[in-house]
């Protein structure tokens, strides 16, 4: 990607995160990037194309995380994957705040949202089934239970930023981690509870210390 295109995307990302996508016009993005409107539309014909460009970056970032994941990840590696996904969510927060508006912009964006959601739900589901093999998770009580639980966890993650904005509360990674722990705890074996609780305590302590700096 050339420098001008990247500058446009980063400028749009900054503005979208600050004010949402509806209020931002391409002239403002051009001004933020320090280029002419003609230069901007040469690279991206409209705001929709810029949004699609940002979605492509997010998709690549997420794919890179999954590609780095070992075939059989340890509990520590699973937590690290989750933390990286949370960082992406913070970086592209406008996508989680403007979801309904964005999917109405174009079928292409709606398809990207849907594919990303299915990918992450399936990842959570796969990790739960892997946990059964590794004896950190109990067998699912009935068929479809893990898939439904995966969607509940994904929903918590996906709506974290919206909840923070609407409820005016600091619902960050610490709070999210505690909620996910509460949800999965009944599904864990004694060994699983020990392992995940130890990892969670270390990570939450690290995040809390980082937030205080």
Short mmCIF file of the C-alpha atoms (twelve columns), coordinates in Angstrom:
data_MODEL
# 
_entry.id   MODEL 
# 
loop_
_atom_site.group_PDB 
_atom_site.id 
_atom_site.type_symbol 
_atom_site.label_atom_id 
_atom_site.label_alt_id 
_atom_site.label_comp_id 
_atom_site.label_asym_id 
_atom_site.label_seq_id 
_atom_site.Cartn_x 
_atom_site.Cartn_y 
_atom_site.Cartn_z 
_atom_site.pdbx_PDB_model_num 
ATOM 1   C CA . UNK A 1   0.000   0.000   0.000  1 
ATOM 2   C CA . UNK A 2   1.414   3.406   -0.946 1 
ATOM 3   C CA . UNK A 3   1.985   6.143   1.625  1 
ATOM 4   C CA . UNK A 4   -0.896  8.356   0.486  1 
ATOM 5   C CA . UNK A 5   -3.485  5.567   0.732  1 
ATOM 6   C CA . UNK A 6   -2.212  4.632   4.180  1 
ATOM 7   C CA . UNK A 7   -2.306  8.282   5.282  1 
ATOM 8   C CA . UNK A 8   -5.929  8.552   4.104  1 
ATOM 9   C CA . UNK A 9   -6.949  5.375   5.944  1 
ATOM 10  C CA . UNK A 10  -5.226  6.395   9.181  1 
ATOM 11  C CA . UNK A 11  -6.766  9.879   9.001  1 
ATOM 12  C CA . UNK A 12  -10.218 8.395   8.405  1 
ATOM 13  C CA . UNK A 13  -9.725  5.945   11.273 1 
ATOM 14  C CA . UNK A 14  -8.857  8.775   13.661 1 
ATOM 15  C CA . UNK A 15  -11.916 10.812  12.627 1 
ATOM 16  C CA . UNK A 16  -14.299 7.829   12.609 1 
ATOM 17  C CA . UNK A 17  -13.183 6.809   16.100 1 
ATOM 18  C CA . UNK A 18  -13.696 10.356  17.370 1 
ATOM 19  C CA . UNK A 19  -17.027 11.219  15.746 1 
ATOM 20  C CA . UNK A 20  -18.436 8.140   14.022 1 
ATOM 21  C CA . UNK A 21  -18.764 7.550   10.297 1 
ATOM 22  C CA . UNK A 22  -22.021 9.416   9.629  1 
ATOM 23  C CA . UNK A 23  -20.756 12.905  10.544 1 
ATOM 24  C CA . UNK A 24  -17.462 12.637  8.700  1 
ATOM 25  C CA . UNK A 25  -17.390 13.717  5.053  1 
ATOM 26  C CA . UNK A 26  -14.512 12.944  2.679  1 
ATOM 27  C CA . UNK A 27  -13.461 16.622  2.603  1 
ATOM 28  C CA . UNK A 28  -12.752 16.416  6.335  1 
ATOM 29  C CA . UNK A 29  -10.731 13.242  5.792  1 
ATOM 30  C CA . UNK A 30  -8.738  14.986  3.061  1 
ATOM 31  C CA . UNK A 31  -8.092  17.939  5.379  1 
ATOM 32  C CA . UNK A 32  -6.972  15.601  8.161  1 
ATOM 33  C CA . UNK A 33  -4.625  13.807  5.755  1 
ATOM 34  C CA . UNK A 34  -3.293  17.116  4.442  1 
ATOM 35  C CA . UNK A 35  -4.153  16.380  0.820  1 
ATOM 36  C CA . UNK A 36  -6.589  17.711  -1.782 1 
ATOM 37  C CA . UNK A 37  -10.031 16.189  -2.259 1 
ATOM 38  C CA . UNK A 38  -8.984  15.244  -5.786 1 
ATOM 39  C CA . UNK A 39  -5.980  13.347  -4.490 1 
ATOM 40  C CA . UNK A 40  -8.181  11.503  -2.014 1 
ATOM 41  C CA . UNK A 41  -10.804 10.492  -4.575 1 
ATOM 42  C CA . UNK A 42  -8.044  9.299   -6.893 1 
ATOM 43  C CA . UNK A 43  -7.210  6.641   -4.287 1 
ATOM 44  C CA . UNK A 44  -10.723 6.111   -2.829 1 
ATOM 45  C CA . UNK A 45  -13.731 7.152   -4.870 1 
ATOM 46  C CA . UNK A 46  -15.944 7.715   -1.801 1 
ATOM 47  C CA . UNK A 47  -16.257 7.229   1.961  1 
ATOM 48  C CA . UNK A 48  -17.621 3.725   1.488  1 
ATOM 49  C CA . UNK A 49  -14.408 2.703   -0.283 1 
ATOM 50  C CA . UNK A 50  -12.380 4.069   2.636  1 
ATOM 51  C CA . UNK A 51  -14.458 2.063   5.111  1 
ATOM 52  C CA . UNK A 52  -13.976 -1.077  3.019  1 
ATOM 53  C CA . UNK A 53  -10.232 -0.356  2.985  1 
ATOM 54  C CA . UNK A 54  -10.207 -0.204  6.790  1 
ATOM 55  C CA . UNK A 55  -12.168 -3.451  6.957  1 
ATOM 56  C CA . UNK A 56  -9.542  -5.085  4.749  1 
ATOM 57  C CA . UNK A 57  -6.812  -4.017  7.193  1 
ATOM 58  C CA . UNK A 58  -8.771  -5.372  10.150 1 
ATOM 59  C CA . UNK A 59  -9.389  -8.650  8.361  1 
ATOM 60  C CA . UNK A 60  -5.673  -9.012  7.641  1 
ATOM 61  C CA . UNK A 61  -4.743  -8.173  11.247 1 
ATOM 62  C CA . UNK A 62  -7.185  -10.785 12.544 1 
ATOM 63  C CA . UNK A 63  -6.034  -13.367 9.997  1 
ATOM 64  C CA . UNK A 64  -2.399  -12.763 11.007 1 
ATOM 65  C CA . UNK A 65  -3.288  -13.495 14.636 1 
ATOM 66  C CA . UNK A 66  -4.960  -16.763 13.687 1 
ATOM 67  C CA . UNK A 67  -2.070  -17.751 11.397 1 
ATOM 68  C CA . UNK A 68  0.351   -17.337 14.320 1 
ATOM 69  C CA . UNK A 69  -1.782  -19.595 16.506 1 
ATOM 70  C CA . UNK A 70  -0.254  -23.048 17.072 1 
ATOM 71  C CA . UNK A 71  -2.248  -26.078 15.976 1 
ATOM 72  C CA . UNK A 72  -2.770  -26.971 19.639 1 
ATOM 73  C CA . UNK A 73  -2.414  -23.723 21.618 1 
ATOM 74  C CA . UNK A 74  -1.723  -23.698 25.332 1 
ATOM 75  C CA . UNK A 75  -4.045  -21.871 27.744 1 
ATOM 76  C CA . UNK A 76  -1.513  -19.018 27.911 1 
ATOM 77  C CA . UNK A 77  -1.470  -18.723 24.114 1 
ATOM 78  C CA . UNK A 78  -5.275  -18.672 23.993 1 
ATOM 79  C CA . UNK A 79  -5.345  -15.747 26.432 1 
ATOM 80  C CA . UNK A 80  -2.698  -13.902 24.386 1 
ATOM 81  C CA . UNK A 81  -4.784  -14.367 21.233 1 
ATOM 82  C CA . UNK A 82  -7.807  -12.921 23.011 1 
ATOM 83  C CA . UNK A 83  -5.801  -9.924  24.222 1 
ATOM 84  C CA . UNK A 84  -4.582  -9.198  20.685 1 
ATOM 85  C CA . UNK A 85  -8.178  -9.272  19.440 1 
ATOM 86  C CA . UNK A 86  -9.146  -6.823  22.185 1 
ATOM 87  C CA . UNK A 87  -6.357  -4.479  21.054 1 
ATOM 88  C CA . UNK A 88  -7.733  -4.561  17.509 1 
ATOM 89  C CA . UNK A 89  -11.187 -3.775  18.870 1 
ATOM 90  C CA . UNK A 90  -9.855  -0.710  20.682 1 
ATOM 91  C CA . UNK A 91  -7.948  0.459   17.619 1 
ATOM 92  C CA . UNK A 92  -11.006 0.214   15.329 1 
ATOM 93  C CA . UNK A 93  -13.667 1.137   17.867 1 
ATOM 94  C CA . UNK A 94  -15.879 2.938   15.320 1 
ATOM 95  C CA . UNK A 95  -16.706 -0.416  13.697 1 
ATOM 96  C CA . UNK A 96  -18.261 -1.641  16.928 1 
ATOM 97  C CA . UNK A 97  -20.127 1.595   17.653 1 
ATOM 98  C CA . UNK A 98  -21.528 2.127   14.132 1 
ATOM 99  C CA . UNK A 99  -22.272 -1.503  13.271 1 
ATOM 100 C CA . UNK A 100 -25.868 -1.095  12.102 1 
ATOM 101 C CA . UNK A 101 -25.077 1.992   10.044 1 
ATOM 102 C CA . UNK A 102 -22.039 0.354   8.483  1 
ATOM 103 C CA . UNK A 103 -23.758 -2.834  7.340  1 
ATOM 104 C CA . UNK A 104 -26.367 -0.702  5.575  1 
ATOM 105 C CA . UNK A 105 -23.687 1.151   3.636  1 
ATOM 106 C CA . UNK A 106 -23.068 -1.737  1.268  1 
ATOM 107 C CA . UNK A 107 -23.497 -5.513  0.899  1 
ATOM 108 C CA . UNK A 108 -19.698 -5.791  0.757  1 
ATOM 109 C CA . UNK A 109 -19.271 -4.325  4.241  1 
ATOM 110 C CA . UNK A 110 -22.162 -6.420  5.587  1 
ATOM 111 C CA . UNK A 111 -20.516 -9.562  4.198  1 
ATOM 112 C CA . UNK A 112 -17.176 -8.644  5.790  1 
ATOM 113 C CA . UNK A 113 -18.848 -8.086  9.160  1 
ATOM 114 C CA . UNK A 114 -20.669 -11.399 8.931  1 
ATOM 115 C CA . UNK A 115 -17.561 -13.329 7.902  1 
ATOM 116 C CA . UNK A 116 -15.531 -11.776 10.708 1 
ATOM 117 C CA . UNK A 117 -18.213 -12.615 13.273 1 
ATOM 118 C CA . UNK A 118 -18.501 -16.220 12.101 1 
ATOM 119 C CA . UNK A 119 -14.726 -16.571 12.128 1 
ATOM 120 C CA . UNK A 120 -14.420 -15.432 15.731 1 
ATOM 121 C CA . UNK A 121 -17.390 -17.472 16.961 1 
ATOM 122 C CA . UNK A 122 -15.936 -20.570 15.299 1 
ATOM 123 C CA . UNK A 123 -12.563 -19.869 16.911 1 
ATOM 124 C CA . UNK A 124 -14.130 -19.740 20.388 1 
ATOM 125 C CA . UNK A 125 -16.077 -22.906 19.596 1 
ATOM 126 C CA . UNK A 126 -12.944 -24.713 18.376 1 
ATOM 127 C CA . UNK A 127 -11.013 -23.716 21.504 1 
ATOM 128 C CA . UNK A 128 -13.777 -25.111 23.702 1 
ATOM 129 C CA . UNK A 129 -13.711 -28.440 21.870 1 
ATOM 130 C CA . UNK A 130 -9.921  -28.435 22.071 1 
ATOM 131 C CA . UNK A 131 -10.315 -27.874 25.818 1 
ATOM 132 C CA . UNK A 132 -12.344 -31.085 26.039 1 
ATOM 133 C CA . UNK A 133 -9.499  -32.982 24.373 1 
ATOM 134 C CA . UNK A 134 -6.971  -31.316 26.705 1 
ATOM 135 C CA . UNK A 135 -9.230  -32.090 29.693 1 
ATOM 136 C CA . UNK A 136 -9.584  -28.453 30.725 1 
ATOM 137 C CA . UNK A 137 -13.237 -28.349 29.556 1 
ATOM 138 C CA . UNK A 138 -16.008 -30.780 30.422 1 
ATOM 139 C CA . UNK A 139 -17.952 -32.474 27.629 1 
ATOM 140 C CA . UNK A 140 -20.765 -30.230 26.427 1 
ATOM 141 C CA . UNK A 141 -24.021 -31.166 28.219 1 
ATOM 142 C CA . UNK A 142 -25.960 -31.349 24.958 1 
ATOM 143 C CA . UNK A 143 -25.307 -30.833 21.256 1 
ATOM 144 C CA . UNK A 144 -25.107 -27.175 20.299 1 
ATOM 145 C CA . UNK A 145 -24.298 -25.950 23.824 1 
ATOM 146 C CA . UNK A 146 -20.723 -24.867 23.027 1 
ATOM 147 C CA . UNK A 147 -21.791 -23.071 19.864 1 
ATOM 148 C CA . UNK A 148 -24.454 -21.116 21.721 1 
ATOM 149 C CA . UNK A 149 -22.017 -20.301 24.506 1 
ATOM 150 C CA . UNK A 150 -19.467 -19.160 21.924 1 
ATOM 151 C CA . UNK A 151 -22.009 -16.682 20.549 1 
ATOM 152 C CA . UNK A 152 -22.748 -15.359 24.056 1 
ATOM 153 C CA . UNK A 153 -19.033 -14.775 24.682 1 
ATOM 154 C CA . UNK A 154 -18.572 -13.169 21.265 1 
ATOM 155 C CA . UNK A 155 -21.546 -10.910 21.972 1 
ATOM 156 C CA . UNK A 156 -19.950 -9.736  25.224 1 
ATOM 157 C CA . UNK A 157 -16.718 -8.971  23.394 1 
ATOM 158 C CA . UNK A 158 -18.347 -7.316  20.380 1 
ATOM 159 C CA . UNK A 159 -20.611 -5.044  22.440 1 
ATOM 160 C CA . UNK A 160 -18.004 -4.100  25.044 1 
ATOM 161 C CA . UNK A 161 -17.308 -0.639  23.620 1 
ATOM 162 C CA . UNK A 162 -21.004 0.083   23.015 1 
ATOM 163 C CA . UNK A 163 -21.774 -0.866  26.615 1 
ATOM 164 C CA . UNK A 164 -19.048 1.496   27.853 1 
ATOM 165 C CA . UNK A 165 -20.469 4.371   25.805 1 
ATOM 166 C CA . UNK A 166 -24.165 3.794   26.564 1 
ATOM 167 C CA . UNK A 167 -23.776 3.011   30.266 1 
ATOM 168 C CA . UNK A 168 -20.995 5.567   30.829 1 
ATOM 169 C CA . UNK A 169 -18.944 2.944   32.605 1 
ATOM 170 C CA . UNK A 170 -15.400 1.735   32.265 1 
ATOM 171 C CA . UNK A 171 -16.086 -1.705  30.831 1 
ATOM 172 C CA . UNK A 172 -12.567 -2.567  29.812 1 
ATOM 173 C CA . UNK A 173 -10.550 -5.738  29.454 1 
ATOM 174 C CA . UNK A 174 -10.465 -6.383  33.189 1 
ATOM 175 C CA . UNK A 175 -14.243 -6.301  33.500 1 
ATOM 176 C CA . UNK A 176 -14.708 -8.300  30.304 1 
ATOM 177 C CA . UNK A 177 -12.216 -10.920 31.459 1 
ATOM 178 C CA . UNK A 178 -14.069 -11.359 34.734 1 
ATOM 179 C CA . UNK A 179 -17.411 -11.724 32.948 1 
ATOM 180 C CA . UNK A 180 -16.036 -14.326 30.540 1 
ATOM 181 C CA . UNK A 181 -14.504 -16.206 33.471 1 
ATOM 182 C CA . UNK A 182 -17.912 -16.249 35.186 1 
ATOM 183 C CA . UNK A 183 -19.510 -17.677 32.029 1 
ATOM 184 C CA . UNK A 184 -16.978 -20.422 31.281 1 
ATOM 185 C CA . UNK A 185 -16.229 -21.484 34.858 1 
ATOM 186 C CA . UNK A 186 -19.083 -24.059 35.086 1 
ATOM 187 C CA . UNK A 187 -17.788 -25.667 31.864 1 
ATOM 188 C CA . UNK A 188 -14.252 -26.168 33.157 1 
ATOM 189 C CA . UNK A 189 -12.816 -29.237 34.824 1 
ATOM 190 C CA . UNK A 190 -10.957 -28.834 38.130 1 
ATOM 191 C CA . UNK A 191 -7.707  -28.790 36.159 1 
ATOM 192 C CA . UNK A 192 -9.126  -26.222 33.730 1 
ATOM 193 C CA . UNK A 193 -10.315 -23.931 36.518 1 
ATOM 194 C CA . UNK A 194 -6.869  -24.006 38.113 1 
ATOM 195 C CA . UNK A 195 -5.050  -23.259 34.884 1 
ATOM 196 C CA . UNK A 196 -7.351  -20.548 33.560 1 
ATOM 197 C CA . UNK A 197 -7.776  -18.830 36.928 1 
ATOM 198 C CA . UNK A 198 -4.016  -18.629 37.401 1 
ATOM 199 C CA . UNK A 199 -3.513  -17.206 33.894 1 
ATOM 200 C CA . UNK A 200 -6.455  -14.814 34.248 1 
ATOM 201 C CA . UNK A 201 -5.196  -13.469 37.583 1 
ATOM 202 C CA . UNK A 202 -1.754  -12.759 36.112 1 
ATOM 203 C CA . UNK A 203 -3.131  -11.076 32.981 1 
ATOM 204 C CA . UNK A 204 -5.728  -8.987  34.816 1 
ATOM 205 C CA . UNK A 205 -3.113  -7.810  37.288 1 
ATOM 206 C CA . UNK A 206 -0.836  -6.854  34.405 1 
ATOM 207 C CA . UNK A 207 -3.626  -4.953  32.629 1 
ATOM 208 C CA . UNK A 208 -4.624  -3.112  35.813 1 
ATOM 209 C CA . UNK A 209 -1.020  -2.046  36.412 1 
ATOM 210 C CA . UNK A 210 -0.693  -0.883  32.797 1 
ATOM 211 C CA . UNK A 211 -3.902  1.160   33.083 1 
ATOM 212 C CA . UNK A 212 -2.579  2.945   36.174 1 
ATOM 213 C CA . UNK A 213 0.640   4.038   34.464 1 
# 
